[in-house]
Structure formats: structure tokens, C-alpha cells
Amino acid sequence: MANFILLIAIVLAGASYTSFTARSTIDASNGDNWATSFCSSTHQLCQYPYQMAYAAAGLAALWLLVKFLSAIRD
């Protein structure tokens, strides 16, 4: 269970980084590239990339708590 929580946290962090990078790429360049197609298909993710980062940080903290409690229990 703890490893699954860590996996979801890593996936959310990667998605947050991708959406943040896509938004920055759209702001810096003109034309049609991977960022415009990504943000047009997932508009909410590009508009608020920090929400996924907060969720990833919360899950990482939960993972640390689970690991700490399992170490105390053993």
C-alpha cells in the first residue's frame, strides 16, 4: 500500500511538471507544438498545475507517515 501511494505521488508530480512546462512553453513560443495540443486537451491541468503538485506533496507526506508508523510498529 505504501509503495502504491508513492507511485501515485510520483505520477502526480510528473503530470504537474509536464503541465507547468507546457504552460510555460505556450507563453514563450508561437505556433502549434506539443504544448498547445496538450493544453487544449487538458485545459484545467494547464491552468492550475500547482494543485497536482500539492496533491503529490500530500501523498508523499502520507507515504512518509506510513513508513514511519510501520517502522515503529515493527
N, C-alpha and C positions, 0 to 999 in steps of 0.2 A: 504494500500500500504506500509506503513512504517513497519507494522508487517511482511509482506512478505519479505521485504528487510532484516529485522533482521533474519528471518528464513533461508534465503539463506546464510547469513553470518555465522550463526551457523553451518549449514551443511558443508560449505566450510572449516570452522575451524576444524570440526571433521574429515573431509576427509584428511586434511593436517596433522593433528596429527596422524591419522592412517597410512598414507603413510610414515611419518617420523619414526614412531615406527617400521614399517615393515622393512624399510631400515636398521635401527639400529639392529634389531633382526637378519637379514640375515648376517650382518657383524660380529655379536658376536657369532653366532651358526653355526653348521654344520648340514646337513641333510634336510629332507623335512618337513616343518611345514607350518603354515598358512601364514607366511610372504613370503615364496618362491612362493606359489601359487598366493598370492595377487599381488606380484610384477611381476610375469611372465604374469599375465593377464592385468595389468595396468603398463606397463614399464615406460611410461612418467611420471606418477604420483609419482612413487617411485624415479625417477631420479631427479625430480625438485619439492620437496614438498613445498618449500617456495613460489612458485608462487600462490598456493591456499591460503596460509596464507596472502599474500599481498592483494589478491582479497577480502578475508574476512575482513581484516582491512579497506580496502577502502569502502566496503559496510557498515561496522559498522559506519564509519565516515559519510557516506551518511545518514544513519538512524538517527544519532545524529543531523545532519543538518536539516533533515526533521522535526524531533520532535521540535527542537528549533524554526524553522520558523513557525510551526503550533502553538506553544505556543505564539509567538509574534503576530501572526495574530488574535488569539482569544483574 
